[in-house]
Structures are given as structure tokens and as C-alpha cells.
Amino acid sequence: MTVPAPAADGLPTRVRIHEVGARDGLQNEKATVPTEVKAEFVRRLADAGLTTIEATSFVHPKWVPQLADAEALFPQVADLPVDLPVLVPNERGLDRALALGARRVAVFASATESFAKANLNRTVDEALAMFDPVVTRAKADGVQVRGYLSMCFGDPWEGPVPLPQVVRVCRALLDMGCDELSLGDTIGVATPGHVQALLTALNEAGVPTPALGVHFHDTYGQALANTLAALRHGVTTVDASAGGLGGCPYAKSATGNLATEDLVWMLRGLGIDTGVDLGRLVATSAWMADHLGRPSPSRTVRALSHKEQ
């Protein structure tokens, strides 16, 4: 096991992990995972110490059939003493979430026109106009709103994404009323220098660092390095997926999300507290990998599971 150390200079002492495996991870599975297994997955993640677990998505079942059981799943986990954000694509999705008592929701925007068209069948501005009443209504009801922004660093159709383009959409989401923004490296092309440049540009545009989270994919093996760059900038919210589940159904070159276990291993070695029991988390991801019928892509899960054999 890595030996916890005092937090390094310039790094936060605690990081909040925004766990996305149950939503972002499972929505990309070819086979539909039974509702009971999803609920048990969320419960085990909570038992491992994760305090923010994205539970499901209230999108139309036609678009994400793997999460068509949102109404059945959410009541099975709603009593957990953790935050359970859910994705809502529009006002209808918000209605469904609020009817079940959801108190944290997220909208999913794009920094590029190509991805907005592929994912939402709208332009960037049309998507923002669709989200505006969702955010307004949610905030009026006292619900916290997260704004996801995909393709912040690169787009499979458009290539590198100019910083001002990302800043504009971030600023629009914040002005709309979003409490937090998650910067997505959807195809995993970001590097630490690019991360630093974007965070600096956002700060210069009046977007405060405490309102930002980061969501990295590991296509080029840069997710942890990019996370460290964000931490050095002051970011304290990091998205990750238990076992490295997930990718992006509309970005074929995207590999999985940053594995929560790999993130916890690095943070522990830096002396940064997460409140996560790594052993329980590894056991949870190994359990889910068995249900999915394949080994976890997380290096930490593989390494620690092998040690226990």
C-alpha cells in the first residue's frame, strides 16, 4: 500500500470525488445491467465512502436504453446519506427527477457545434436555450445544478477547441445559474499545459476555481497528470468512475473515464484526503466487473485484486 504523506505545497488537503460510474459508466454498456445490480452498486459505492454518486439519467429511454429504469432505480437508493445527482436533458427530464425527490441535477452541454449536433441534435446556443428553463426551475425549487461541458479540449470532428470557445459556454452556464461546472476532456486529448491554460482563461473571464470540477478520459494516458495540474491550480472536485467504467457513445475514439481507484491511489500518496476506503472500493469494482463479465480496466483494481489472490 502507498504510504499517506503530508499534503504537498500548493495542493488541496481534501478532494471531493464526483463518482460517475453508475451513470456515465453503465450508460455505455452494450448489455443492460439489472436495476437491482445498479442499486447495489450505488449502495456499495456509498459504503466505500464516496459522498457524491451520480445515480442515473432521466433521458428518454430511446436514446439511452441502459438507463431506462431511472424511475425504478432512484427510489431504491434515495435513502442513502449521500448526494445523488441525476442527469436531466430537458424540462421533461427535470419533471421526472423532481417527482422522485431528486435534489441535485445536471445538464449536459457541449463546447463544440459538432458534438452538440451529434449528442443533442441542436446548435450550442439552441442547447443553452433548452437548458435555461431547466436551470431556472431547478434553482427556484432549491435544487443544486451542475453543468457538464463536453469537448473542452478537443473534438473528434473539429480538432483542438479554442479556449475562448470553451470560456463562452462556461460563462453562459454559470450566468444561467449553474452552481458547478464540470470540464470534460471527452476524447482524452488534454495535456497538463492545456489544462492550466484553460483554467487560467476561465479565471480571467470571472469563472471562479471553486465552481469548477474536472472530468478526464484516459485515451492518451494523461488523466492523472491532467488531474494533478488541475489540483495545483486549486480545483478540488474531480470526476471519476469506479473501475474506469464508461466512455462516450458519441465519441468513438474515447476510452474510459479516469478510474476512481487510480485517482484515490494517487491522492493518498500526495496526502490528500478523500474519505474513500480504497479496499472497499476495489472490492466493489471487482464485483461489478464480474457482473459485466470482463476485468476492470483500472490498473489499481487489477493490482490490488491480484495481491489478494
C-alpha positions as CSV (number, residue, x, y, z in Angstrom):
1,M,0.0,0.0,0.0
2,T,1.1,3.6,-0.7
3,V,2.1,5.5,2.4
4,P,0.0,8.6,3.0
5,A,2.1,11.7,3.2
6,P,1.5,15.3,4.3
7,A,-0.2,17.3,1.5
8,A,2.4,18.8,-0.8
9,D,2.7,22.5,-1.0
10,G,0.3,24.1,-3.4
11,L,-2.2,21.2,-3.3
12,P,-5.5,20.9,-1.5
13,T,-5.8,18.9,1.7
14,R,-9.1,17.3,0.6
15,V,-10.7,16.5,-2.7
16,R,-14.3,15.7,-3.4
17,I,-14.7,12.8,-5.8
18,H,-17.8,13.1,-8.0
19,E,-18.4,9.4,-8.7
20,V,-20.0,8.9,-12.2
21,G,-19.7,5.1,-12.7
22,A,-23.3,4.3,-12.0
23,R,-24.5,6.8,-14.7
24,D,-21.7,7.7,-17.1
25,G,-20.1,4.3,-16.8
26,L,-23.1,2.0,-17.1
27,Q,-24.8,4.0,-19.8
28,N,-22.2,2.8,-22.2
29,E,-22.6,-0.9,-21.6
30,K,-23.9,-2.9,-24.5
31,A,-26.0,-5.1,-22.2
32,T,-28.5,-3.6,-19.8
33,V,-27.5,-4.1,-16.2
34,P,-30.4,-5.2,-13.9
35,T,-31.9,-2.4,-11.8
36,E,-31.2,-4.4,-8.6
37,V,-27.5,-4.7,-9.5
38,K,-27.3,-0.9,-10.2
39,A,-28.9,-0.2,-6.9
40,E,-26.4,-2.5,-5.1
41,F,-23.6,-0.8,-7.0
42,V,-24.6,2.6,-5.7
43,R,-25.0,1.3,-2.2
44,R,-21.6,-0.3,-2.2
45,L,-20.0,2.9,-3.6
46,A,-21.6,4.8,-0.7
47,D,-20.4,2.2,1.8
48,A,-16.8,2.7,0.4
49,G,-17.0,6.4,1.5
50,L,-18.0,8.2,-1.7
51,T,-20.2,11.1,-0.8
52,T,-21.3,12.2,-4.3
53,I,-22.6,9.4,-6.5
54,E,-24.3,10.2,-9.8
55,A,-27.2,7.8,-9.8
56,T,-28.9,7.8,-13.2
57,S,-30.1,9.9,-16.1
58,F,-33.7,11.0,-16.9
59,V,-33.2,11.0,-20.6
60,H,-35.7,9.4,-23.0
61,P,-35.2,5.6,-22.9
62,K,-34.9,5.7,-26.7
63,W,-31.6,7.5,-26.5
64,V,-30.0,5.7,-23.5
65,P,-31.9,2.4,-23.1
66,Q,-29.3,1.3,-20.5
67,L,-30.8,3.9,-18.1
68,A,-34.4,3.4,-18.9
69,D,-35.1,2.2,-15.4
70,A,-34.4,5.6,-13.7
71,E,-37.8,5.7,-12.1
72,A,-37.4,2.2,-10.7
73,L,-33.8,2.8,-9.6
74,F,-33.8,6.1,-7.8
75,P,-36.3,5.2,-5.1
76,Q,-34.1,2.2,-4.2
77,V,-31.1,4.4,-3.4
78,A,-32.8,7.7,-2.3
79,D,-32.5,7.0,1.4
80,L,-28.6,6.8,1.3
81,P,-26.9,9.5,3.3
82,V,-25.0,10.8,0.2
83,D,-25.6,13.3,-2.6
84,L,-27.3,11.6,-5.6
85,P,-27.1,13.9,-8.6
86,V,-29.1,12.8,-11.8
87,L,-28.7,14.0,-15.4
88,V,-31.7,15.8,-16.8
89,P,-31.6,16.7,-20.6
90,N,-34.7,19.0,-20.6
91,E,-37.8,20.1,-18.7
92,R,-39.5,16.7,-19.0
93,G,-36.4,15.1,-17.5
94,L,-36.5,17.6,-14.7
95,D,-40.1,16.9,-14.0
96,R,-39.4,13.2,-13.7
97,A,-36.4,13.8,-11.4
98,L,-38.3,16.2,-9.1
99,A,-41.2,13.9,-8.9
100,L,-38.9,11.3,-7.2
101,G,-37.4,13.9,-4.9
102,A,-34.1,14.5,-6.6
103,R,-32.3,17.5,-5.1
104,R,-29.3,17.6,-7.4
105,V,-29.5,17.6,-11.2
106,A,-27.1,18.1,-14.1
107,V,-27.4,19.4,-17.6
108,F,-25.0,18.3,-20.4
109,A,-23.8,21.0,-22.8
110,S,-21.1,21.0,-25.5
111,A,-18.3,23.4,-26.2
112,T,-18.4,22.5,-29.9
113,E,-21.1,22.6,-32.6
114,S,-20.3,19.2,-34.0
115,F,-20.8,17.4,-30.7
116,A,-23.9,19.5,-29.8
117,K,-25.4,18.3,-33.1
118,A,-24.4,14.7,-32.6
119,N,-25.4,14.5,-28.9
120,L,-28.4,16.9,-28.7
121,N,-29.3,17.5,-32.3
122,R,-29.1,21.2,-31.6
123,T,-26.6,24.0,-32.0
124,V,-24.6,25.1,-28.9
125,D,-26.9,28.1,-28.5
126,E,-30.1,26.1,-29.0
127,A,-28.9,23.7,-26.4
128,L,-28.2,26.5,-24.0
129,A,-31.7,27.9,-24.6
130,M,-33.2,24.5,-23.8
131,F,-31.2,24.3,-20.6
132,D,-32.2,27.8,-19.4
133,P,-35.7,27.0,-18.1
134,V,-34.4,23.7,-16.6
135,V,-31.8,25.5,-14.5
136,T,-34.2,28.4,-13.7
137,R,-36.9,26.0,-12.5
138,A,-34.5,23.8,-10.6
139,K,-32.9,26.7,-8.8
140,A,-36.4,28.1,-7.9
141,D,-37.1,24.8,-6.2
142,G,-33.8,24.9,-4.2
143,V,-32.2,22.2,-6.3
144,Q,-28.4,22.3,-7.0
145,V,-27.5,22.3,-10.6
146,R,-24.3,21.1,-12.2
147,G,-23.4,22.0,-15.8
148,Y,-21.4,19.4,-17.7
149,L,-19.4,20.8,-20.6
150,S,-18.1,18.2,-23.1
151,M,-15.3,18.6,-25.7
152,C,-13.4,21.3,-23.6
153,F,-10.1,20.3,-25.1
154,G,-10.6,18.5,-28.3
155,D,-13.4,17.4,-30.6
156,P,-13.2,14.3,-33.0
157,W,-14.6,16.4,-35.9
158,E,-13.3,19.8,-35.2
159,G,-9.9,19.1,-33.6
160,P,-8.4,21.3,-30.8
161,V,-11.0,23.6,-29.3
162,P,-10.1,27.3,-28.9
163,L,-10.0,28.4,-25.3
164,P,-12.4,31.4,-25.9
165,Q,-15.0,29.0,-27.3
166,V,-15.0,26.9,-24.1
167,V,-14.9,30.0,-21.9
168,R,-18.0,31.4,-23.6
169,V,-20.1,28.4,-22.9
170,C,-18.9,28.1,-19.4
171,R,-19.7,31.7,-18.7
172,A,-23.2,31.1,-20.2
173,L,-23.9,28.1,-17.9
174,L,-22.7,30.0,-14.9
175,D,-24.7,33.1,-15.7
176,M,-27.7,30.8,-16.2
177,G,-27.5,29.7,-12.6
178,C,-25.4,26.6,-12.6
179,D,-23.7,26.0,-9.2
180,E,-20.8,24.0,-10.6
181,L,-19.3,23.3,-13.9
182,S,-17.6,20.0,-14.9
183,L,-14.9,20.5,-17.6
184,G,-14.9,17.4,-19.8
185,D,-12.0,16.0,-21.8
186,T,-14.4,13.8,-23.7
187,I,-11.9,12.2,-26.1
188,G,-8.9,12.3,-23.7
189,V,-6.6,14.6,-25.7
190,A,-5.9,17.2,-22.9
191,T,-2.4,17.6,-21.5
192,P,-1.4,19.4,-18.3
193,G,-0.3,22.6,-20.1
194,H,-3.7,22.8,-21.9
195,V,-5.5,22.2,-18.6
196,Q,-3.6,25.0,-16.9
197,A,-4.2,27.4,-19.8
198,L,-8.0,26.7,-19.8
199,L,-8.3,27.1,-16.0
200,T,-6.4,30.4,-16.2
201,A,-8.6,31.6,-19.1
202,L,-11.7,30.8,-17.1
203,N,-10.5,32.7,-14.1
204,E,-9.7,35.7,-16.2
205,A,-13.3,35.6,-17.5
206,G,-14.6,35.7,-14.0
207,V,-15.3,31.9,-13.5
208,P,-14.0,31.1,-10.0
209,T,-12.0,28.0,-9.4
210,P,-14.2,26.7,-6.6
211,A,-17.1,26.4,-9.1
212,L,-15.0,24.1,-11.4
213,G,-14.7,20.3,-11.5
214,V,-12.7,18.3,-14.0
215,H,-13.7,15.2,-15.9
216,F,-10.8,13.5,-17.7
217,H,-10.7,10.5,-20.0
218,D,-7.5,8.4,-20.3
219,T,-7.2,7.9,-24.0
220,Y,-3.6,9.0,-24.1
221,G,-2.8,8.0,-20.5
222,Q,-2.9,11.7,-19.3
223,A,-5.9,11.6,-17.0
224,L,-3.9,11.6,-13.7
225,A,-1.3,14.1,-14.9
226,N,-4.1,16.4,-16.0
227,T,-5.8,15.9,-12.6
228,L,-2.6,16.9,-10.8
229,A,-2.4,20.0,-13.0
230,A,-6.0,21.0,-12.0
231,L,-5.2,20.3,-8.3
232,R,-2.2,22.6,-8.5
233,H,-4.5,25.3,-9.9
234,G,-6.8,24.9,-6.9
235,V,-9.5,22.6,-8.2
236,T,-10.9,20.3,-5.5
237,T,-13.7,18.5,-7.4
238,V,-12.7,15.6,-9.6
239,D,-15.0,13.3,-11.6
240,A,-14.1,9.6,-11.7
241,S,-15.7,6.3,-12.4
242,A,-15.3,3.2,-10.3
243,G,-13.3,0.6,-12.1
244,G,-12.8,3.0,-15.0
245,L,-16.2,2.3,-16.5
246,G,-17.5,4.4,-19.3
247,G,-16.5,6.4,-22.3
248,C,-18.7,8.4,-24.7
249,P,-21.3,6.8,-27.1
250,Y,-20.9,9.7,-29.5
251,A,-17.1,9.9,-29.5
252,K,-15.8,6.6,-30.8
253,S,-12.2,7.4,-30.0
254,A,-12.9,7.9,-26.3
255,T,-11.6,5.4,-23.9
256,G,-12.8,5.0,-20.3
257,N,-13.1,7.6,-17.6
258,L,-10.4,8.1,-15.1
259,A,-10.8,5.2,-12.7
260,T,-11.7,6.2,-9.2
261,E,-9.3,3.7,-7.6
262,D,-6.4,5.1,-9.7
263,L,-7.3,8.6,-8.5
264,V,-7.6,7.6,-4.9
265,W,-4.2,5.8,-5.0
266,M,-2.5,9.0,-6.4
267,L,-4.3,11.3,-3.9
268,R,-3.4,9.1,-1.0
269,G,0.2,9.2,-1.9
270,L,0.0,13.0,-2.0
271,G,-1.5,13.2,1.4
272,I,-4.9,14.4,0.1
273,D,-7.9,13.2,1.9
274,T,-10.9,11.8,0.0
275,G,-12.8,9.9,2.7
276,V,-12.7,6.8,0.5
277,D,-11.9,3.3,1.7
278,L,-9.8,2.0,-1.2
279,G,-10.1,-1.6,-0.2
280,R,-13.9,-1.5,-0.2
281,L,-13.9,0.5,-3.5
282,V,-11.6,-2.0,-5.2
283,A,-13.9,-4.9,-4.0
284,T,-16.9,-3.0,-5.4
285,S,-15.4,-2.5,-8.8
286,A,-14.2,-6.2,-8.9
287,W,-17.8,-7.2,-8.0
288,M,-19.2,-5.1,-10.8
289,A,-16.6,-6.4,-13.3
290,D,-17.8,-9.9,-12.5
291,H,-21.4,-8.8,-13.3
292,L,-20.2,-7.3,-16.6
293,G,-18.2,-10.3,-17.5
294,R,-14.8,-8.7,-18.0
295,P,-11.9,-7.4,-16.0
296,S,-11.8,-3.9,-14.7
297,P,-9.6,-1.6,-16.8
298,S,-8.4,0.2,-13.6
299,R,-4.7,-0.6,-13.0
300,T,-5.2,-0.2,-9.3
301,V,-8.2,-2.6,-9.2
302,R,-6.1,-5.1,-11.1
303,A,-3.0,-4.7,-9.0
304,L,-4.8,-4.9,-5.6
305,S,-7.1,-7.7,-6.7
306,H,-4.1,-9.7,-7.9
307,K,-2.4,-9.2,-4.5
308,E,-5.4,-10.6,-2.7
309,Q,-5.4,-13.8,-4.8
